[in-house]
């Protein structure tokens, strides 16, 4: 692949089978979104939102983020000559903070104990006070699922002749909605399954609907199933991905793989399950779940 800009290299990420983690007679494939330019699925969403935004001269981008969306927006903004301010929980990992600053974004901290909901509220208040800011707001921006309908879902349908289930972590809902809609057009019987964190047991990059906020882009009726996954289960799956398949993925990817294995075990022989691995693990190296007993102690915020 040759591009005239790094933005041309967003999407068309590889699919790889996970033979060591797949139940006998079934196949689990991982969609490696960490292969996008900034290392996450959010590159797709950032590019689509900026391309569809109607900015007036002098306006700046504003977005609440735990890191990945902000980093993706920072790349897009830099290459398109735009200014970006990110509202980020104070307990986001050091790697994410450093990347945002290197790309030239301005960071405003929200209270870490309030998680992503606190960042959203603070960003909304800033946007209401200052008209120079345009808040793209991935949670309610239809460009979010559209990026996955046009990209992620179309790529999976192109690359695989059969898909019985698609699993992704429950975050904004854009990946599940857009990819799910496109896959249903190609494979009408496909199950669209969300990996949702247990209430009160946060998994970085995911959200529990029990927290009281349902992202506007998420239509829960379009999900066939929601399976709960604990932080410990997600972190253990991350380590197993690395040890058995050589894949260095983020913790939300662990949640998706954990749920994909459960789904695959229920399906008949020959079934194909696709798990979306939202990002790579290198942004989480400072988080305390890479060594043994720390897995059960780690509580990771969105």
C-alpha positions in Angstrom: 0.0 0.0 0.0 1.3 3.5 -0.9 -0.3 6.7 0.4 0.4 10.4 -0.3 -0.4 11.1 3.4 -0.3 9.1 6.6 -4.1 9.6 6.6 -4.3 7.4 3.5 -3.1 4.5 5.6 -6.0 4.5 8.0 -8.0 1.3 7.8 -7.5 -1.9 5.8 -6.1 -3.5 8.9 -5.2 -7.2 8.8 -7.2 -10.1 10.1 -5.3 -12.9 11.7 -6.5 -16.3 13.0 -5.9 -17.2 16.6 -5.5 -21.0 16.3 -4.1 -21.4 19.9 -7.0 -19.6 21.5 -9.8 -21.0 19.3 -11.9 -23.8 20.6 -11.5 -27.1 18.6 -13.3 -27.0 15.3 -14.0 -23.2 15.5 -12.0 -20.3 14.2 -11.5 -16.9 16.0 -10.0 -14.1 13.9 -8.6 -10.9 15.3 -9.1 -7.6 13.5 -5.8 -5.8 14.3 -6.8 -2.2 14.7 -3.5 -1.5 16.4 -2.0 -1.4 12.9 -3.6 1.9 12.2 -1.1 4.9 12.1 -1.5 5.9 15.8 -2.1 2.4 16.9 -5.9 2.2 17.5 -9.3 1.9 15.9 -10.0 5.5 16.7 -8.0 6.7 13.7 -11.0 5.7 11.6 -13.5 7.6 13.7 -11.2 10.7 14.0 -10.7 11.0 10.3 -14.4 10.6 9.5 -15.5 13.1 12.1 -13.1 15.8 11.0 -13.8 15.3 7.4 -17.6 15.7 8.0 -17.2 18.6 10.5 -18.3 22.0 9.2 -15.7 24.2 10.8 -15.7 28.0 10.4 -12.4 30.0 10.2 -10.8 30.3 13.7 -12.7 27.4 15.3 -10.9 24.7 17.2 -11.6 21.0 17.9 -12.5 19.9 21.4 -13.0 16.3 22.5 -13.3 14.4 25.8 -11.0 11.4 25.7 -9.2 8.8 27.7 -6.4 8.8 25.1 -7.0 6.9 21.9 -9.6 9.2 20.3 -7.6 12.2 21.3 -4.3 10.8 19.9 -6.1 10.0 16.6 -7.7 13.4 16.4 -4.3 15.0 17.2 -2.7 13.3 14.2 -5.6 14.3 11.9 -5.7 17.8 13.2 -1.9 18.2 12.8 -2.0 17.1 9.2 -5.0 19.2 8.4 -3.7 22.3 10.1 -6.3 22.4 12.9 -6.0 23.1 16.7 -7.2 20.5 19.2 -7.9 20.6 22.9 -8.6 17.3 24.7 -10.3 16.9 28.1 -8.7 13.8 29.7 -9.1 12.1 33.1 -6.1 12.9 35.2 -5.3 9.1 35.7 -4.9 8.3 32.0 -1.6 6.5 31.3 1.6 8.5 30.8 2.1 7.1 27.3 -1.2 8.5 26.1 -0.6 11.9 27.7 2.9 12.1 26.1 1.6 11.2 22.7 -1.1 13.9 22.8 1.5 16.5 23.7 3.9 15.3 21.0 1.2 15.7 18.4 0.6 19.2 19.6 -2.7 18.9 21.4 -3.6 20.9 24.4 -4.7 18.8 27.5 -7.2 19.9 30.1 -7.4 17.5 33.0 -10.7 16.3 34.5 -10.9 14.5 37.9 -9.7 10.9 37.4 -12.1 9.4 39.9 -15.0 10.6 37.6 -13.7 8.6 34.7 -14.9 9.3 31.1 -18.3 10.7 32.2 -16.5 13.5 34.1 -14.4 14.3 31.0 -17.6 14.5 28.9 -19.3 16.8 31.4 -16.3 19.1 31.6 -15.9 19.3 27.8 -19.6 20.1 27.4 -19.3 22.9 29.8 -16.2 24.3 28.0 -18.0 24.1 24.6 -21.1 25.9 26.0 -19.0 28.7 27.4 -16.6 29.3 24.4 -18.0 29.4 20.9 -14.6 29.0 19.3 -14.7 25.3 20.2 -16.4 22.6 18.1 -17.0 19.5 20.1 -17.0 16.5 17.7 -18.3 14.2 20.5 -17.8 10.7 19.2 -20.6 9.4 21.6 -23.3 11.2 19.6 -21.6 11.8 16.2 -23.0 9.6 13.4 -19.7 9.8 11.6 -18.5 7.3 14.3 -20.6 4.3 13.2 -20.4 5.5 9.6 -16.6 5.1 9.8 -17.1 1.4 10.7 -19.9 0.8 8.2 -17.8 2.1 5.4 -14.5 0.7 6.7 -14.3 -2.0 9.3 -17.4 -3.9 8.4 -16.8 -3.7 4.7 -13.2 -5.0 5.1 -14.3 -8.0 7.2 -17.0 -8.9 4.7 -14.4 -8.6 1.9 -11.8 -10.7 3.6 -13.8 -13.6 5.1 -16.4 -15.8 3.3 -18.2 -16.5 6.5 -18.7 -14.7 9.8 -21.0 -16.2 12.5 -20.3 -13.7 15.2 -18.6 -10.4 15.6 -17.4 -9.3 19.1 -16.2 -5.8 20.1 -15.9 -4.0 23.4 -18.7 -1.7 24.4 -17.4 1.8 24.4 -19.1 4.5 22.4 -21.0 1.9 20.5 -19.8 3.1 17.1 -17.8 0.0 16.3 -20.6 -2.4 17.1 -23.3 -0.3 15.3 -21.5 0.4 12.1 -19.6 -2.9 11.7 -22.7 -4.8 12.8 -24.9 -3.2 10.2 -22.5 -3.8 7.4 -21.9 -7.5 8.4 -25.6 -8.1 8.6 -25.9 -7.1 5.0 -23.3 -9.7 4.0 -24.1 -12.4 6.6 -27.8 -12.1 7.7 -27.4 -14.6 10.5 -24.3 -13.1 12.1 -24.5 -12.4 15.9 -23.3 -8.9 17.0 -22.0 -9.3 20.5 -20.8 -6.6 23.0 -18.2 -7.2 25.6 -19.4 -5.1 28.5 -17.5 -4.5 31.8 -19.1 -5.6 35.0 -20.8 -2.8 36.9 -18.3 -1.3 39.3 -15.3 -3.1 37.7 -14.0 -0.7 35.1 -12.1 -2.0 32.0 -10.0 0.7 30.3 -11.6 1.7 27.0 -15.0 0.2 27.8 -18.1 1.3 29.7 -20.9 -0.3 31.6 -24.4 0.8 30.7 -25.2 0.4 34.3 -23.2 3.6 34.9 -26.3 5.4 33.7 -25.1 6.8 30.4 -26.1 5.3 27.0 -24.2 6.9 24.1 -26.6 8.3 21.6 -25.0 6.4 18.7 -25.7 3.1 20.5 -28.9 1.3 19.7 -28.9 -1.6 22.2 -31.7 -3.3 20.2 -29.2 -3.9 17.4 -27.1 -6.1 19.7 -27.8 -9.8 19.7 -26.0 -10.2 23.1 -24.1 -8.4 25.8 -21.7 -10.5 27.8 -20.1 -9.2 31.0 -16.4 -9.4 31.5 -14.4 -8.5 34.5 -11.2 -6.4 34.6 -9.3 -9.5 35.7 -10.6 -11.6 32.9 -9.7 -8.9 30.3 -6.2 -8.5 31.7 -5.7 -12.3 31.8 -6.8 -12.5 28.2 -4.3 -9.8 27.2 -1.5 -11.8 28.8 -2.7 -15.0 27.1 -2.8 -13.2 23.7 0.8 -12.2 24.2 2.1 -15.5 25.5 0.2 -17.9 23.1 -0.3 -15.8 19.9 2.4 -13.2 20.2 -0.1 -10.4 20.0 0.6 -7.3 22.2 -2.9 -5.8 22.6 -4.7 -3.4 24.9 -6.9 -4.4 27.7 -10.2 -3.8 25.9 -8.9 -6.2 23.3 -8.5 -8.8 26.0 -12.2 -8.3 26.9 -13.2 -8.9 23.3 -11.1 -12.0 23.0 -12.4 -13.4 26.3 -16.0 -13.0 25.1 -15.2 -14.3 21.6 -13.9 -17.5 23.1 -17.1 -17.9 25.1 -19.2 -17.3 22.0 -17.1 -19.7 19.8 -17.5 -22.5 22.4 -21.3 -22.2 22.0 -21.4 -22.2 18.2 -21.3 -25.4 16.0 -18.2 -26.8 14.4 -16.9 -24.7 11.5 -18.1 -21.4 13.1 -16.1 -18.2 12.5 -15.9 -15.5 15.1 -14.2 -12.1 14.6 -13.0 -10.2 17.6 -12.0 -6.6 17.2 -8.7 -5.7 18.9 -9.1 -2.0 19.3 -5.4 -1.1 20.0 -1.9 -2.3 20.8 -0.6 -2.8 24.3 2.3 -0.4 24.2 0.1 2.5 25.4 -0.5 0.6 28.6 3.0 -0.3 29.6 2.8 1.9 32.7 -0.5 0.2 33.8 0.0 -2.4 36.5 -1.2 -5.6 34.9 1.7 -7.1 33.0 3.0 -9.2 35.9 1.3 -12.1 37.5 -0.5 -11.3 40.8 -1.1 -7.7 39.8 -3.9 -8.7 37.5 -6.4 -9.1 40.2 -5.4 -5.9 41.9 -5.6 -3.6 38.8 -8.5 -1.3 38.5 -8.2 0.6 35.2 -10.3 3.6 34.3 -11.7 4.4 30.9 
